[in-house]
Amino acid sequence: MEILADRIAGAFIRNGVAAEDDRDIYVYGLIQTFSNGIGLIVAIAVGFAFAIPLEMLIFFIMLTALRMSAGGYHAGTFLRCAVVSSLAIVAAAAIISVSTATIYAPAIAIILPVSLIITFIFAPIEDKNRTLTSEETIKFRKRSRRLAVGGALILGSATALGGDFAYYSFCATLGLGVATISIFAAFLKQKYGGEANEEE
């Protein structure tokens, strides 16, 4: 997938659409677009397999919204990233399928504050494929915090209404939770030298 993204970026450069200096930016953007597209397809397919397509769409939208601003864990290759993301999606679908109304509010009450704390402390996350200038860091930090706070307020309020509101809030909260787990995993990877070990 990296090769395909590089070829497309090269075509942009040859046709004057992009500058050579921006090649890495276009490659990264294309890879993220492919990744999100494949992730959406997987989420919907898994949703149909578990008979919860709408729930998985809600989950995926919340997951992707925060990850696009805050960043998160990236495996060494596109294939590894796809496998990790697919496993997370299947796990979320399984959790939604077996969960009952009695756990929605308690789970949301735990996940939302933890997600807020992780987002406020660690987001945005950089990696070798996504380096940020100081201005970009400030911009994405503000955006990540707004998303986390706004999401928490909306989901918390919807949960208080009970019924289907609590159910769909639970699905969205799982997406927020997976996104923040990814943020923290990326932080641990950087802190303990996972990036360097992977490159070796």
C-alpha positions as CSV (number, residue, x, y, z in Angstrom):
1,M,0.0,0.0,0.0
2,E,2.9,2.3,0.7
3,I,4.2,1.7,-2.8
4,L,0.8,2.5,-4.3
5,A,0.6,5.7,-2.3
6,D,4.1,6.7,-3.4
7,R,3.2,6.1,-7.0
8,I,0.1,8.2,-6.8
9,A,2.0,11.0,-5.0
10,G,4.6,10.8,-7.8
11,A,1.8,11.2,-10.4
12,F,0.6,14.3,-8.6
13,I,4.1,15.7,-8.6
14,R,4.6,15.0,-12.3
15,N,1.3,16.7,-13.2
16,G,2.1,19.7,-11.1
17,V,-0.6,19.0,-8.5
18,A,1.9,18.7,-5.7
19,A,5.5,19.8,-5.0
20,E,8.3,17.3,-4.5
21,D,9.0,18.8,-1.0
22,D,5.4,17.7,0.0
23,R,5.8,14.1,-1.3
24,D,5.9,12.6,2.2
25,I,2.8,14.6,3.3
26,Y,0.8,13.3,0.3
27,V,2.0,9.7,0.8
28,Y,1.0,9.8,4.4
29,G,-2.4,11.3,3.6
30,L,-3.0,8.7,0.9
31,I,-2.1,5.9,3.2
32,Q,-4.5,7.3,5.9
33,T,-7.3,7.6,3.3
34,F,-6.8,4.0,2.2
35,S,-6.6,2.8,5.8
36,N,-9.8,4.6,6.8
37,G,-11.6,3.4,3.7
38,I,-10.6,-0.2,4.4
39,G,-11.4,0.2,8.1
40,L,-14.9,1.4,7.2
41,I,-15.5,-1.5,4.9
42,V,-14.3,-3.9,7.6
43,A,-16.4,-2.3,10.3
44,I,-19.6,-2.5,8.2
45,A,-18.8,-6.1,7.1
46,V,-18.2,-7.1,10.7
47,G,-21.3,-5.2,11.7
48,F,-23.4,-7.2,9.3
49,A,-21.7,-10.5,10.5
50,F,-22.8,-9.7,14.0
51,A,-26.1,-8.2,12.9
52,I,-25.2,-4.7,14.2
53,P,-24.1,-2.7,11.2
54,L,-25.4,0.7,12.5
55,E,-23.7,0.2,15.8
56,M,-20.4,-0.5,14.2
57,L,-20.7,2.5,11.9
58,I,-21.2,4.7,15.0
59,F,-18.3,3.0,16.7
60,F,-16.0,3.6,13.7
61,I,-17.0,7.2,13.2
62,M,-16.1,8.0,16.8
63,L,-12.9,6.0,16.6
64,T,-11.8,7.7,13.3
65,A,-12.8,11.2,14.4
66,L,-10.5,11.2,17.4
67,R,-7.6,9.3,15.7
68,M,-7.5,11.8,12.8
69,S,-6.7,14.6,15.2
70,A,-4.9,12.8,18.0
71,G,-3.0,10.2,16.1
72,G,-2.3,6.8,17.7
73,Y,-0.5,3.5,17.4
74,H,0.9,2.6,14.0
75,A,2.4,-0.8,13.3
76,G,5.4,-1.2,11.2
77,T,3.6,-1.9,7.9
78,F,0.2,-1.2,6.4
79,L,-0.7,-4.9,6.6
80,R,0.1,-5.0,10.3
81,C,-2.0,-1.8,10.9
82,A,-4.9,-3.4,9.0
83,V,-4.7,-6.6,11.0
84,V,-4.5,-4.7,14.4
85,S,-7.4,-2.4,13.3
86,S,-9.5,-5.4,12.2
87,L,-9.0,-7.2,15.4
88,A,-10.0,-4.1,17.4
89,I,-13.2,-3.9,15.3
90,V,-14.1,-7.5,15.8
91,A,-13.4,-7.2,19.5
92,A,-15.7,-4.2,19.7
93,A,-18.4,-5.9,17.8
94,A,-18.2,-8.9,20.1
95,I,-18.4,-6.7,23.2
96,I,-21.5,-4.8,21.8
97,S,-23.2,-8.1,20.9
98,V,-22.8,-9.6,24.4
99,S,-23.4,-6.5,26.5
100,T,-26.6,-5.8,28.3
101,A,-28.4,-2.6,29.3
102,T,-27.1,-2.9,32.9
103,I,-23.5,-2.3,31.9
104,Y,-24.0,0.7,29.5
105,A,-24.0,3.5,32.0
106,P,-21.2,2.0,34.3
107,A,-19.0,1.3,31.3
108,I,-19.5,4.8,29.9
109,A,-18.9,6.3,33.3
110,I,-15.5,4.6,33.4
111,I,-14.4,5.0,29.7
112,L,-15.3,8.7,29.2
113,P,-13.2,10.2,32.0
114,V,-10.2,7.8,31.3
115,S,-10.4,8.8,27.6
116,L,-10.5,12.5,28.5
117,I,-7.4,12.1,30.8
118,I,-5.4,10.2,28.1
119,T,-6.4,12.7,25.4
120,F,-5.5,15.8,27.4
121,I,-2.1,14.4,28.5
122,F,-0.8,12.6,25.4
123,A,-2.6,13.9,22.3
124,P,-1.5,14.5,19.6
125,I,0.9,11.7,19.1
126,E,3.7,11.8,16.5
127,D,5.5,8.9,14.8
128,K,7.9,8.4,12.0
129,N,5.1,8.8,9.5
130,R,3.5,11.8,11.1
131,T,5.8,14.6,12.3
132,L,4.2,17.8,13.5
133,T,5.4,21.4,13.6
134,S,4.8,23.3,16.8
135,E,1.9,25.1,15.2
136,E,0.4,21.8,14.1
137,T,0.9,20.3,17.5
138,I,-1.1,23.2,19.1
139,K,-3.8,22.9,16.4
140,F,-4.3,19.1,16.8
141,R,-4.1,19.3,20.6
142,K,-6.9,21.8,20.7
143,R,-8.9,19.8,18.1
144,S,-8.4,16.5,20.0
145,R,-9.5,18.1,23.3
146,R,-12.6,19.6,21.7
147,L,-13.6,16.3,20.2
148,A,-13.0,14.4,23.5
149,V,-14.9,17.0,25.6
150,G,-17.7,17.5,23.1
151,G,-18.1,13.7,22.7
152,A,-18.1,13.1,26.4
153,L,-20.8,15.8,27.0
154,I,-23.0,14.5,24.2
155,L,-22.5,10.8,25.1
156,G,-23.0,11.4,28.8
157,S,-26.2,13.4,28.2
158,A,-27.5,10.7,25.8
159,T,-26.8,8.0,28.3
160,A,-28.8,9.8,31.0
161,L,-31.9,9.5,28.7
162,G,-31.6,5.7,28.8
163,G,-33.0,3.2,26.3
164,D,-31.6,3.3,22.8
165,F,-29.8,6.6,23.6
166,A,-27.7,4.8,26.2
167,Y,-27.2,1.8,23.8
168,Y,-25.9,3.9,20.9
169,S,-23.9,6.0,23.3
170,F,-22.2,2.8,24.5
171,C,-21.2,2.0,20.9
172,A,-19.8,5.4,20.3
173,T,-18.0,5.4,23.7
174,L,-16.3,2.1,22.7
175,G,-14.9,3.9,19.7
176,L,-13.6,6.7,21.8
177,G,-12.1,4.1,24.2
178,V,-10.3,2.2,21.4
179,A,-9.0,5.5,20.0
180,T,-7.5,6.5,23.4
181,I,-6.0,3.0,23.9
182,S,-4.3,3.6,20.6
183,I,-3.0,7.0,21.8
184,F,-1.6,5.5,25.0
185,A,-0.1,2.5,23.1
186,A,1.7,4.9,20.7
187,F,3.1,6.8,23.7
188,L,4.4,3.6,25.3
189,K,5.9,2.5,22.0
190,Q,7.8,5.8,21.8
191,K,8.8,5.8,25.4
192,Y,10.3,2.3,25.4
193,G,11.9,2.4,22.0
194,G,9.5,0.3,20.1
195,E,10.0,2.5,17.0
196,A,13.8,2.0,17.0
197,N,13.5,-1.7,17.6
198,E,11.0,-2.1,14.8
199,E,13.3,-0.3,12.3
200,E,16.2,-2.6,13.2
